[in-house]
């Protein structure tokens, strides 16, 4: 069974589900058959779990997230790549 978490944000207006199972995330990214030439648009980047793996396989990731509770975490991924 795959692991995921449900997060209710401080604003309490978003109910979000996040996959935290690295095996599943890697499988999903593998299905995309990305190359270092690909630019990925990720809608709802959340905690960045998927974003980190997408960054490993693609040229870049444009991550969009409306929940400001995750902004700092996503910004830290940008500085690592």
Rosetta blueprint (number, residue, H / E / L):
1 X L
2 X L
3 X L
4 X E
5 X E
6 X E
7 X E
8 X E
9 X L
10 X L
11 X L
12 X L
13 X L
14 X L
15 X E
16 X E
17 X E
18 X E
19 X E
20 X L
21 X L
22 X H
23 X H
24 X H
25 X H
26 X H
27 X H
28 X H
29 X H
30 X H
31 X H
32 X L
33 X L
34 X L
35 X L
36 X L
37 X L
38 X L
39 X E
40 X E
41 X E
42 X E
43 X E
44 X L
45 X L
46 X L
47 X L
48 X L
49 X H
50 X H
51 X H
52 X H
53 X H
54 X H
55 X H
56 X H
57 X H
58 X L
59 X L
60 X E
61 X E
62 X E
63 X E
64 X E
65 X L
66 X L
67 X L
68 X H
69 X H
70 X H
71 X H
72 X H
73 X H
74 X H
75 X H
76 X H
77 X H
78 X H
79 X H
80 X H
81 X L
